[in-house]
Amino acid sequence: MNLSAVNPTFFIASLFRTWWQARLRKSDTILLTQRNIYILPTKAGLLFAATLVTLLITSINYQLNLGYVLTFLLAGSGVVSMQLTHNTLRGLTLHMKPVTPVFAGDAAGMDVVLSSPSGARHGLGLKIESADVTTLTWVDVPSGGQATAHVSFVPASRGLHELPTLSAETRFPLGFFRAWTVWRPSGQVLVYPQPERPPATLPSARPTPGGPAQSKRTQGAEIEGIRAYRRGDPLKLVFWKKAAKSMETGGELVSRDTSASSQHELWLDWHACGLLTPEERLSRLTAWVIAADRAGVNFGLKLPGVDIGRDHGDGHRRHCLEALALWN
C-alpha cells in the first residue's frame, strides 16, 4: 500500500488503534469496571455544554435570576446523565460463546452473552472495533438477567483465525455522553475452504474387495434385503412394491436393508483433481466431502501428508473439513 495516498489522520488513528488493542489482555469473559470503561461527550453533549455557557454568560450580563436557575438545573441534569451513562456499562459481564466453523466467504457469527447482576441496561451497542465498521448491534439486558447480541464478520481466508476485537458502548439516557469499552476475545474460528461452485462430479466408488454380501430371499421370490420400517428411514429406502402389498393385508411398511447390498469404497484424492492450483483442489475436495456426506456413503480423504480413513457421519465430515482448512 502506498502510504502517501492514505489519509494521514486515518493512518495515525489505525496505528494508535493497533497499538492500543495489542495492550489489551485476551479473555472469553470480561467484567466491566471503572478501569476498563471510557467516557467522553458526544457532539450533542458538546453542543449542550456550549448552550449552558451561553445561558450562564447571558444570565451574568443581564442579572437574570431565573436564568441562573435554568442554567444550573440543566447542568445538574447533564452531570446525572454522565453518571447514568457510565453506570449502564459498569458491572456488566460479557461472555463469548464458541464460534461455529464457517466456509470461506461466509460470515462468521459471534454470539456475545451480556449479563446484568442488578438493574436493567438499555441501549447497549456492540460492533467490531474497526475504522470501517459503523453498524452497531443493539440490545437491552433485563434486570438480573441475560441477553445475547449477534455480531458477524467475514474471515479473509481459510484456516484458523483469531476473533476480532469488539467494542461495547452506550449513550443512554440522553445521548450527551458516550461510554465504551474495548474487548479482545480469546476464541478462534475455523474457516473451511470455499466449496467449488458448481461442484464437480464425485469420483467413482470402487467395490470393496470380497464382493457383495449374499442376499436374502423372502416368500414369493421378492427382492432380498428388506426389513421392517424404522422411524427415520429415508423415503428412498422404502420398498414401495412390497409396502403396497403389505398395506393391503394390514401389514407394515418395509425398507431395503442396505447392510445386505454391495459395499463400495469412495476415496477423495488430492491427485484426482487434475491440474488445479492447490487452493482450487482444496475447494473441489471440500465440495466432494459435502456431497459424499449428503449421499450417506463411506468415504476417505487423501491429501499430501494427510490420510483419513473411510467413515461416515457428522464427526467424519467435520474431521475431513478441518484437515482441508488447516492443510498447508
ZILIN-V770807 format. One record per helix or strand of 3 or more residues. SS is the DSSP state (2 for helix, 1 for strand). FROM is the first residue (numbers start at 0). LEN is the number of residues. If there is no record, write none. Layout:
ss=SS from=FROM len=LEN
ss=SS from=FROM len=LEN
This chain:
ss=2 from=2 len=3
ss=2 from=7 len=15
ss=1 from=28 len=3
ss=1 from=37 len=4
ss=2 from=42 len=20
ss=2 from=64 len=25
ss=1 from=91 len=5
ss=1 from=106 len=10
ss=1 from=120 len=8
ss=1 from=136 len=5
ss=1 from=145 len=9
ss=1 from=158 len=4
ss=1 from=164 len=6
ss=1 from=176 len=8
ss=1 from=187 len=5
ss=1 from=225 len=3
ss=2 from=234 len=3
ss=2 from=239 len=9
ss=1 from=253 len=3
ss=2 from=257 len=3
ss=1 from=263 len=6
ss=2 from=269 len=4
ss=2 from=277 len=18
ss=1 from=298 len=5
ss=1 from=305 len=6
ss=2 from=313 len=13
